[in-house]
């Protein structure tokens, strides 16, 4: 059972792995988004800043 760690309110029923992930990320949507970006490879792609100029991820 997935629940909000601050309020204790039940959010839904998830499998063990899916329930553990939000808790490991401290229920922070920004951390979950960064994890998804990492898995999709977005964080490793350079960003075009100007024509021919790229910023590499830090």
N, CA, C, O and CB atoms as a CASP TS submission, in Angstrom:
PFRMAT TS
TARGET T0000
AUTHOR 0000-0000-0000
METHOD Language model
MODEL 1
PARENT N/A
ATOM      1  N   UNK     1       0.843  -1.167   0.000  1.00  0.00           N
ATOM      2  CA  UNK     1       0.000   0.000   0.000  1.00  0.00           C
ATOM      3  C   UNK     1       0.893   1.237   0.000  1.00  0.00           C
ATOM      4  O   UNK     1       1.753   1.378   0.869  1.00  0.00           O
ATOM      5  CB  UNK     1      -0.961  -0.006   1.214  1.00  0.00           C
ATOM      6  N   UNK     2       0.699   2.122  -0.956  1.00  0.00           N
ATOM      7  CA  UNK     2       1.461   3.362  -1.045  1.00  0.00           C
ATOM      8  C   UNK     2       0.764   4.419  -0.202  1.00  0.00           C
ATOM      9  O   UNK     2      -0.460   4.545  -0.229  1.00  0.00           O
ATOM     10  CB  UNK     2       1.608   3.833  -2.524  1.00  0.00           C
ATOM     11  N   UNK     3       1.555   5.174   0.542  1.00  0.00           N
ATOM     12  CA  UNK     3       0.981   6.238   1.370  1.00  0.00           C
ATOM     13  C   UNK     3       1.918   7.435   1.413  1.00  0.00           C
ATOM     14  O   UNK     3       3.123   7.311   1.193  1.00  0.00           O
ATOM     15  CB  UNK     3       0.700   5.728   2.800  1.00  0.00           C
ATOM     16  N   UNK     4       1.341   8.594   1.700  1.00  0.00           N
ATOM     17  CA  UNK     4       2.102   9.829   1.879  1.00  0.00           C
ATOM     18  C   UNK     4       2.813   9.735   3.222  1.00  0.00           C
ATOM     19  O   UNK     4       2.166   9.522   4.247  1.00  0.00           O
ATOM     20  CB  UNK     4       1.173  11.104   1.808  1.00  0.00           C
ATOM     21  N   UNK     5       4.132   9.889   3.232  1.00  0.00           N
ATOM     22  CA  UNK     5       4.896   9.728   4.464  1.00  0.00           C
ATOM     23  C   UNK     5       4.680  10.867   5.451  1.00  0.00           C
ATOM     24  O   UNK     5       4.950  10.700   6.641  1.00  0.00           O
ATOM     25  CB  UNK     5       6.356   9.616   4.143  1.00  0.00           C
ATOM     26  N   UNK     6       4.207  12.006   4.997  1.00  0.00           N
ATOM     27  CA  UNK     6       3.947  13.123   5.917  1.00  0.00           C
ATOM     28  C   UNK     6       2.569  13.015   6.553  1.00  0.00           C
ATOM     29  O   UNK     6       2.419  13.229   7.756  1.00  0.00           O
ATOM     30  CB  UNK     6       4.071  14.458   5.183  1.00  0.00           C
ATOM     31  N   UNK     7       1.555  12.681   5.742  1.00  0.00           N
ATOM     32  CA  UNK     7       0.185  12.667   6.245  1.00  0.00           C
ATOM     33  C   UNK     7      -0.311  11.272   6.604  1.00  0.00           C
ATOM     34  O   UNK     7      -1.265  11.132   7.369  1.00  0.00           O
ATOM     35  CB  UNK     7      -0.731  13.274   5.227  1.00  0.00           C
ATOM     36  N   UNK     8       0.332  10.229   6.054  1.00  0.00           N
ATOM     37  CA  UNK     8      -0.128   8.871   6.256  1.00  0.00           C
ATOM     38  C   UNK     8      -1.290   8.482   5.353  1.00  0.00           C
ATOM     39  O   UNK     8      -1.776   7.353   5.412  1.00  0.00           O
ATOM     40  CB  UNK     8      -0.521   8.689   7.675  1.00  0.00           C
ATOM     41  N   UNK     9      -1.732   9.407   4.525  1.00  0.00           N
ATOM     42  CA  UNK     9      -2.870   9.169   3.630  1.00  0.00           C
ATOM     43  C   UNK     9      -2.508   8.140   2.555  1.00  0.00           C
ATOM     44  O   UNK     9      -1.449   8.228   1.933  1.00  0.00           O
ATOM     45  CB  UNK     9      -3.325  10.491   2.969  1.00  0.00           C
ATOM     46  N   UNK    10      -3.391   7.170   2.346  1.00  0.00           N
ATOM     47  CA  UNK    10      -3.174   6.130   1.341  1.00  0.00           C
ATOM     48  C   UNK    10      -3.381   6.717  -0.047  1.00  0.00           C
ATOM     49  O   UNK    10      -4.378   7.389  -0.312  1.00  0.00           O
ATOM     50  CB  UNK    10      -4.125   4.924   1.572  1.00  0.00           C
ATOM     51  N   UNK    11      -2.399   6.447  -0.948  1.00  0.00           N
ATOM     52  CA  UNK    11      -2.492   6.929  -2.329  1.00  0.00           C
ATOM     53  C   UNK    11      -2.936   5.837  -3.280  1.00  0.00           C
ATOM     54  O   UNK    11      -3.574   6.123  -4.294  1.00  0.00           O
ATOM     55  CB  UNK    11      -1.158   7.488  -2.783  1.00  0.00           C
ATOM     56  N   UNK    12      -2.612   4.593  -2.975  1.00  0.00           N
ATOM     57  CA  UNK    12      -2.996   3.508  -3.864  1.00  0.00           C
ATOM     58  C   UNK    12      -2.278   2.226  -3.526  1.00  0.00           C
ATOM     59  O   UNK    12      -1.488   2.165  -2.583  1.00  0.00           O
ATOM     60  CB  UNK    12      -2.725   3.881  -5.294  1.00  0.00           C
ATOM     61  N   UNK    13      -2.564   1.195  -4.314  1.00  0.00           N
ATOM     62  CA  UNK    13      -1.955  -0.114  -4.137  1.00  0.00           C
ATOM     63  C   UNK    13      -0.949  -0.318  -5.267  1.00  0.00           C
ATOM     64  O   UNK    13      -1.300  -0.213  -6.442  1.00  0.00           O
ATOM     65  CB  UNK    13      -3.035  -1.252  -4.120  1.00  0.00           C
ATOM     66  N   UNK    14       0.291  -0.609  -4.912  1.00  0.00           N
ATOM     67  CA  UNK    14       1.367  -0.817  -5.884  1.00  0.00           C
ATOM     68  C   UNK    14       2.099  -2.113  -5.569  1.00  0.00           C
ATOM     69  O   UNK    14       2.018  -2.629  -4.454  1.00  0.00           O
ATOM     70  CB  UNK    14       2.354   0.378  -5.883  1.00  0.00           C
ATOM     71  N   UNK    15       2.813  -2.632  -6.558  1.00  0.00           N
ATOM     72  CA  UNK    15       3.690  -3.771  -6.281  1.00  0.00           C
ATOM     73  C   UNK    15       4.826  -3.288  -5.374  1.00  0.00           C
ATOM     74  O   UNK    15       5.031  -2.085  -5.214  1.00  0.00           O
ATOM     75  CB  UNK    15       4.255  -4.398  -7.616  1.00  0.00           C
ATOM     76  N   UNK    16       5.557  -4.229  -4.787  1.00  0.00           N
ATOM     77  CA  UNK    16       6.610  -3.879  -3.834  1.00  0.00           C
ATOM     78  C   UNK    16       7.636  -2.908  -4.429  1.00  0.00           C
ATOM     79  O   UNK    16       7.972  -1.900  -3.808  1.00  0.00           O
ATOM     80  CB  UNK    16       7.313  -5.139  -3.357  1.00  0.00           C
ATOM     81  N   UNK    17       8.130  -3.216  -5.631  1.00  0.00           N
ATOM     82  CA  UNK    17       9.169  -2.379  -6.243  1.00  0.00           C
ATOM     83  C   UNK    17       8.652  -0.974  -6.539  1.00  0.00           C
ATOM     84  O   UNK    17       9.342   0.011  -6.275  1.00  0.00           O
ATOM     85  CB  UNK    17       9.681  -3.027  -7.534  1.00  0.00           C
ATOM     86  N   UNK    18       7.444  -0.881  -7.083  1.00  0.00           N
ATOM     87  CA  UNK    18       6.882   0.438  -7.414  1.00  0.00           C
ATOM     88  C   UNK    18       6.558   1.247  -6.157  1.00  0.00           C
ATOM     89  O   UNK    18       6.606   2.477  -6.175  1.00  0.00           O
ATOM     90  CB  UNK    18       5.616   0.276  -8.267  1.00  0.00           C
ATOM     91  N   UNK    19       6.233   0.561  -5.083  1.00  0.00           N
ATOM     92  CA  UNK    19       5.959   1.251  -3.833  1.00  0.00           C
ATOM     93  C   UNK    19       7.253   1.735  -3.183  1.00  0.00           C
ATOM     94  O   UNK    19       7.265   2.781  -2.535  1.00  0.00           O
ATOM     95  CB  UNK    19       5.196   0.335  -2.876  1.00  0.00           C
ATOM     96  N   UNK    20       8.339   0.986  -3.352  1.00  0.00           N
ATOM     97  CA  UNK    20       9.607   1.344  -2.714  1.00  0.00           C
ATOM     98  C   UNK    20      10.250   2.567  -3.360  1.00  0.00           C
ATOM     99  O   UNK    20      10.883   3.367  -2.671  1.00  0.00           O
ATOM    100  CB  UNK    20      10.569   0.169  -2.774  1.00  0.00           C
ATOM    101  N   UNK    21      10.097   2.721  -4.669  1.00  0.00           N
ATOM    102  CA  UNK    21      10.784   3.810  -5.385  1.00  0.00           C
ATOM    103  C   UNK    21      10.430   5.198  -4.850  1.00  0.00           C
ATOM    104  O   UNK    21      11.348   5.959  -4.544  1.00  0.00           O
ATOM    105  CB  UNK    21      10.446   3.744  -6.861  1.00  0.00           C
ATOM    106  N   UNK    22       9.161   5.572  -4.720  1.00  0.00           N
ATOM    107  CA  UNK    22       8.861   6.908  -4.193  1.00  0.00           C
ATOM    108  C   UNK    22       9.426   7.121  -2.790  1.00  0.00           C
ATOM    109  O   UNK    22       9.885   8.216  -2.462  1.00  0.00           O
ATOM    110  CB  UNK    22       7.357   7.133  -4.174  1.00  0.00           C
ATOM    111  N   UNK    23       9.393   6.078  -1.965  1.00  0.00           N
ATOM    112  CA  UNK    23       9.942   6.205  -0.611  1.00  0.00           C
ATOM    113  C   UNK    23      11.442   6.426  -0.634  1.00  0.00           C
ATOM    114  O   UNK    23      11.966   7.225   0.142  1.00  0.00           O
ATOM    115  CB  UNK    23       9.618   4.965   0.211  1.00  0.00           C
ATOM    116  N   UNK    24      12.143   5.720  -1.524  1.00  0.00           N
ATOM    117  CA  UNK    24      13.589   5.891  -1.635  1.00  0.00           C
ATOM    118  C   UNK    24      13.943   7.294  -2.107  1.00  0.00           C
ATOM    119  O   UNK    24      15.009   7.815  -1.779  1.00  0.00           O
ATOM    120  CB  UNK    24      14.176   4.855  -2.590  1.00  0.00           C
ATOM    121  N   UNK    25      13.050   7.901  -2.873  1.00  0.00           N
ATOM    122  CA  UNK    25      13.263   9.256  -3.387  1.00  0.00           C
ATOM    123  C   UNK    25      12.652  10.306  -2.458  1.00  0.00           C
ATOM    124  O   UNK    25      12.535  11.478  -2.817  1.00  0.00           O
ATOM    125  CB  UNK    25      12.667   9.389  -4.794  1.00  0.00           C
ATOM    126  N   UNK    26      12.269   9.872  -1.274  1.00  0.00           N
ATOM    127  CA  UNK    26      11.695  10.765  -0.248  1.00  0.00           C
ATOM    128  C   UNK    26      10.426  11.472  -0.729  1.00  0.00           C
ATOM    129  O   UNK    26      10.148  12.604  -0.334  1.00  0.00           O
ATOM    130  CB  UNK    26      12.728  11.810   0.169  1.00  0.00           C
ATOM    131  N   UNK    27       9.661  10.788  -1.586  1.00  0.00           N
ATOM    132  CA  UNK    27       8.402  11.335  -2.128  1.00  0.00           C
ATOM    133  C   UNK    27       8.610  12.672  -2.842  1.00  0.00           C
ATOM    134  O   UNK    27       7.708  13.509  -2.868  1.00  0.00           O
ATOM    135  CB  UNK    27       7.380  11.513  -1.002  1.00  0.00           C
ATOM    136  N   UNK    28       9.792  12.872  -3.417  1.00  0.00           N
ATOM    137  CA  UNK    28      10.104  14.130  -4.110  1.00  0.00           C
ATOM    138  C   UNK    28       9.927  13.944  -5.614  1.00  0.00           C
ATOM    139  O   UNK    28      10.711  13.231  -6.241  1.00  0.00           O
ATOM    140  CB  UNK    28      11.556  14.601  -3.785  1.00  0.00           C
ATOM    141  N   UNK    29       8.900  14.578  -6.209  1.00  0.00           N
ATOM    142  CA  UNK    29       8.676  14.460  -7.647  1.00  0.00           C
ATOM    143  C   UNK    29       9.890  14.876  -8.481  1.00  0.00           C
ATOM    144  O   UNK    29      10.154  14.282  -9.527  1.00  0.00           O
ATOM    145  CB  UNK    29       7.487  15.295  -8.041  1.00  0.00           C
ATOM    146  N   UNK    30      10.636  15.902  -8.022  1.00  0.00           N
ATOM    147  CA  UNK    30      11.805  16.337  -8.786  1.00  0.00           C
ATOM    148  C   UNK    30      12.870  15.240  -8.835  1.00  0.00           C
ATOM    149  O   UNK    30      13.530  15.069  -9.860  1.00  0.00           O
ATOM    150  CB  UNK    30      12.394  17.617  -8.175  1.00  0.00           C
ATOM    151  N   UNK    31      13.040  14.504  -7.754  1.00  0.00           N
ATOM    152  CA  UNK    31      14.016  13.413  -7.734  1.00  0.00           C
ATOM    153  C   UNK    31      13.565  12.276  -8.654  1.00  0.00           C
ATOM    154  O   UNK    31      14.382  11.678  -9.355  1.00  0.00           O
ATOM    155  CB  UNK    31      14.217  12.890  -6.292  1.00  0.00           C
ATOM    156  N   UNK    32      12.276  11.982  -8.650  1.00  0.00           N
ATOM    157  CA  UNK    32      11.754  10.940  -9.541  1.00  0.00           C
ATOM    158  C   UNK    32      11.902  11.347 -11.004  1.00  0.00           C
ATOM    159  O   UNK    32      12.205  10.508 -11.852  1.00  0.00           O
ATOM    160  CB  UNK    32      10.277  10.649  -9.223  1.00  0.00           C
ATOM    161  N   UNK    33      11.689  12.637 -11.306  1.00  0.00           N
ATOM    162  CA  UNK    33      11.864  13.120 -12.691  1.00  0.00           C
ATOM    163  C   UNK    33      13.323  13.000 -13.126  1.00  0.00           C
ATOM    164  O   UNK    33      13.605  12.585 -14.251  1.00  0.00           O
ATOM    165  CB  UNK    33      11.393  14.592 -12.819  1.00  0.00           C
ATOM    166  N   UNK    34      14.254  13.363 -12.235  1.00  0.00           N
ATOM    167  CA  UNK    34      15.678  13.242 -12.562  1.00  0.00           C
ATOM    168  C   UNK    34      16.064  11.780 -12.767  1.00  0.00           C
ATOM    169  O   UNK    34      16.874  11.469 -13.639  1.00  0.00           O
ATOM    170  CB  UNK    34      16.541  13.867 -11.451  1.00  0.00           C
ATOM    171  N   UNK    35      15.490  10.886 -11.970  1.00  0.00           N
ATOM    172  CA  UNK    35      15.767   9.461 -12.142  1.00  0.00           C
ATOM    173  C   UNK    35      15.258   8.990 -13.502  1.00  0.00           C
ATOM    174  O   UNK    35      15.941   8.226 -14.186  1.00  0.00           O
ATOM    175  CB  UNK    35      15.117   8.635 -11.006  1.00  0.00           C
ATOM    176  N   UNK    36      14.070   9.435 -13.900  1.00  0.00           N
ATOM    177  CA  UNK    36      13.533   9.065 -15.211  1.00  0.00           C
ATOM    178  C   UNK    36      14.409   9.640 -16.319  1.00  0.00           C
ATOM    179  O   UNK    36      14.693   8.952 -17.299  1.00  0.00           O
ATOM    180  CB  UNK    36      12.076   9.558 -15.365  1.00  0.00           C
ATOM    181  N   UNK    37      14.838  10.886 -16.177  1.00  0.00           N
ATOM    182  CA  UNK    37      15.730  11.489 -17.171  1.00  0.00           C
ATOM    183  C   UNK    37      17.017  10.684 -17.301  1.00  0.00           C
ATOM    184  O   UNK    37      17.502  10.452 -18.408  1.00  0.00           O
ATOM    185  CB  UNK    37      16.054  12.945 -16.793  1.00  0.00           C
ATOM    186  N   UNK    38      17.562  10.263 -16.176  1.00  0.00           N
ATOM    187  CA  UNK    38      18.784   9.460 -16.196  1.00  0.00           C
ATOM    188  C   UNK    38      18.568   8.164 -16.979  1.00  0.00           C
ATOM    189  O   UNK    38      19.379   7.803 -17.832  1.00  0.00           O
ATOM    190  CB  UNK    38      19.244   9.143 -14.759  1.00  0.00           C
ATOM    191  N   UNK    39      17.465   7.468 -16.682  1.00  0.00           N
ATOM    192  CA  UNK    39      17.185   6.203 -17.356  1.00  0.00           C
ATOM    193  C   UNK    39      16.961   6.390 -18.845  1.00  0.00           C
ATOM    194  O   UNK    39      17.283   5.508 -19.641  1.00  0.00           O
ATOM    195  CB  UNK    39      15.978   5.539 -16.739  1.00  0.00           C
ATOM    196  N   UNK    40      16.407   7.544 -19.227  1.00  0.00           N
ATOM    197  CA  UNK    40      16.164   7.829 -20.645  1.00  0.00           C
ATOM    198  C   UNK    40      17.398   8.407 -21.330  1.00  0.00           C
ATOM    199  O   UNK    40      17.393   8.600 -22.546  1.00  0.00           O
ATOM    200  CB  UNK    40      14.995   8.794 -20.793  1.00  0.00           C
ATOM    201  N   UNK    41      18.451   8.685 -20.570  1.00  0.00           N
ATOM    202  CA  UNK    41      19.688   9.196 -21.140  1.00  0.00           C
ATOM    203  C   UNK    41      19.697  10.690 -21.384  1.00  0.00           C
ATOM    204  O   UNK    41      20.648  11.215 -21.961  1.00  0.00           O
ATOM    205  CB  UNK    41      19.961   8.507 -22.407  1.00  0.00           C
ATOM    206  N   UNK    42      18.662  11.379 -20.956  1.00  0.00           N
ATOM    207  CA  UNK    42      18.555  12.816 -21.212  1.00  0.00           C
ATOM    208  C   UNK    42      19.661  13.598 -20.501  1.00  0.00           C
ATOM    209  O   UNK    42      20.183  14.566 -21.054  1.00  0.00           O
ATOM    210  CB  UNK    42      17.184  13.329 -20.767  1.00  0.00           C
ATOM    211  N   UNK    43      20.019  13.192 -19.291  1.00  0.00           N
ATOM    212  CA  UNK    43      20.995  13.962 -18.514  1.00  0.00           C
ATOM    213  C   UNK    43      22.385  13.920 -19.125  1.00  0.00           C
ATOM    214  O   UNK    43      23.218  14.767 -18.807  1.00  0.00           O
ATOM    215  CB  UNK    43      21.053  13.444 -17.095  1.00  0.00           C
ATOM    216  N   UNK    44      22.655  12.955 -19.996  1.00  0.00           N
ATOM    217  CA  UNK    44      23.984  12.835 -20.573  1.00  0.00           C
ATOM    218  C   UNK    44      24.105  13.525 -21.917  1.00  0.00           C
ATOM    219  O   UNK    44      25.195  13.580 -22.487  1.00  0.00           O
ATOM    220  CB  UNK    44      24.346  11.393 -20.717  1.00  0.00           C
ATOM    221  N   UNK    45      23.012  14.049 -22.430  1.00  0.00           N
ATOM    222  CA  UNK    45      23.054  14.694 -23.733  1.00  0.00           C
ATOM    223  C   UNK    45      23.473  16.154 -23.580  1.00  0.00           C
ATOM    224  O   UNK    45      22.992  16.835 -22.674  1.00  0.00           O
ATOM    225  CB  UNK    45      21.685  14.593 -24.435  1.00  0.00           C
ATOM    226  N   UNK    46      24.358  16.648 -24.446  1.00  0.00           N
ATOM    227  CA  UNK    46      24.738  18.058 -24.378  1.00  0.00           C
ATOM    228  C   UNK    46      23.562  18.947 -24.783  1.00  0.00           C
ATOM    229  O   UNK    46      22.708  18.554 -25.578  1.00  0.00           O
ATOM    230  CB  UNK    46      25.957  18.336 -25.283  1.00  0.00           C
ATOM    231  N   UNK    47      23.542  20.144 -24.219  1.00  0.00           N
ATOM    232  CA  UNK    47      22.500  21.117 -24.515  1.00  0.00           C
ATOM    233  C   UNK    47      23.049  22.167 -25.470  1.00  0.00           C
ATOM    234  O   UNK    47      24.116  22.731 -25.225  1.00  0.00           O
ATOM    235  CB  UNK    47      21.972  21.775 -23.219  1.00  0.00           C
ATOM    236  N   UNK    48      22.332  22.431 -26.551  1.00  0.00           N
ATOM    237  CA  UNK    48      22.746  23.459 -27.502  1.00  0.00           C
ATOM    238  C   UNK    48      22.512  24.826 -26.877  1.00  0.00           C
ATOM    239  O   UNK    48      21.379  25.170 -26.542  1.00  0.00           O
ATOM    240  CB  UNK    48      21.977  23.323 -28.850  1.00  0.00           C
ATOM    241  N   UNK    49      23.581  25.610 -26.719  1.00  0.00           N
ATOM    242  CA  UNK    49      23.500  26.932 -26.105  1.00  0.00           C
ATOM    243  C   UNK    49      23.438  28.006 -27.182  1.00  0.00           C
ATOM    244  O   UNK    49      22.672  28.963 -27.069  1.00  0.00           O
ATOM    245  CB  UNK    49      24.702  27.175 -25.171  1.00  0.00           C
ATOM    246  N   UNK    50      24.231  27.850 -28.205  1.00  0.00           N
ATOM    247  CA  UNK    50      24.294  28.773 -29.345  1.00  0.00           C
ATOM    248  C   UNK    50      24.726  27.930 -30.549  1.00  0.00           C
ATOM    249  O   UNK    50      25.187  26.804 -30.365  1.00  0.00           O
ATOM    250  CB  UNK    50      25.303  29.996 -29.079  1.00  0.00           C
ATOM    251  N   UNK    51      24.590  28.444 -31.767  1.00  0.00           N
ATOM    252  CA  UNK    51      24.998  27.642 -32.919  1.00  0.00           C
ATOM    253  C   UNK    51      26.436  27.123 -32.777  1.00  0.00           C
ATOM    254  O   UNK    51      27.385  27.904 -32.707  1.00  0.00           O
ATOM    255  CB  UNK    51      24.868  28.466 -34.198  1.00  0.00           C
ATOM    256  N   UNK    52      26.577  25.804 -32.737  1.00  0.00           N
ATOM    257  CA  UNK    52      27.891  25.189 -32.621  1.00  0.00           C
ATOM    258  C   UNK    52      28.457  25.163 -31.204  1.00  0.00           C
ATOM    259  O   UNK    52      29.576  24.692 -31.003  1.00  0.00           O
ATOM    260  CB  UNK    52      28.836  25.901 -33.504  1.00  0.00           C
ATOM    261  N   UNK    53      27.705  25.661 -30.215  1.00  0.00           N
ATOM    262  CA  UNK    53      28.197  25.698 -28.822  1.00  0.00           C
ATOM    263  C   UNK    53      27.265  24.827 -27.969  1.00  0.00           C
ATOM    264  O   UNK    53      26.056  25.048 -27.913  1.00  0.00           O
ATOM    265  CB  UNK    53      28.254  27.190 -28.263  1.00  0.00           C
ATOM    266  N   UNK    54      27.858  23.848 -27.319  1.00  0.00           N
ATOM    267  CA  UNK    54      27.085  22.930 -26.499  1.00  0.00           C
ATOM    268  C   UNK    54      27.561  22.994 -25.040  1.00  0.00           C
ATOM    269  O   UNK    54      28.745  23.185 -24.764  1.00  0.00           O
ATOM    270  CB  UNK    54      27.199  21.490 -27.048  1.00  0.00           C
ATOM    271  N   UNK    55      26.626  22.831 -24.139  1.00  0.00           N
ATOM    272  CA  UNK    55      26.964  22.737 -22.715  1.00  0.00           C
ATOM    273  C   UNK    55      26.820  21.271 -22.332  1.00  0.00           C
ATOM    274  O   UNK    55      25.780  20.655 -22.568  1.00  0.00           O
ATOM    275  CB  UNK    55      26.038  23.671 -21.817  1.00  0.00           C
ATOM    276  N   UNK    56      27.878  20.716 -21.737  1.00  0.00           N
ATOM    277  CA  UNK    56      27.845  19.337 -21.298  1.00  0.00           C
ATOM    278  C   UNK    56      27.263  19.270 -19.900  1.00  0.00           C
ATOM    279  O   UNK    56      27.462  20.190 -19.107  1.00  0.00           O
ATOM    280  CB  UNK    56      29.247  18.711 -21.339  1.00  0.00           C
ATOM    281  N   UNK    57      26.550  18.204 -19.583  1.00  0.00           N
ATOM    282  CA  UNK    57      25.997  18.065 -18.236  1.00  0.00           C
ATOM    283  C   UNK    57      27.123  17.954 -17.208  1.00  0.00           C
ATOM    284  O   UNK    57      28.181  17.390 -17.485  1.00  0.00           O
ATOM    285  CB  UNK    57      25.070  16.831 -18.153  1.00  0.00           C
ATOM    286  N   UNK    58      26.877  18.494 -16.036  1.00  0.00           N
ATOM    287  CA  UNK    58      27.892  18.425 -14.982  1.00  0.00           C
ATOM    288  C   UNK    58      27.697  17.217 -14.119  1.00  0.00           C
ATOM    289  O   UNK    58      28.462  17.000 -13.179  1.00  0.00           O
ATOM    290  CB  UNK    58      27.866  19.668 -14.128  1.00  0.00           C
TER
END
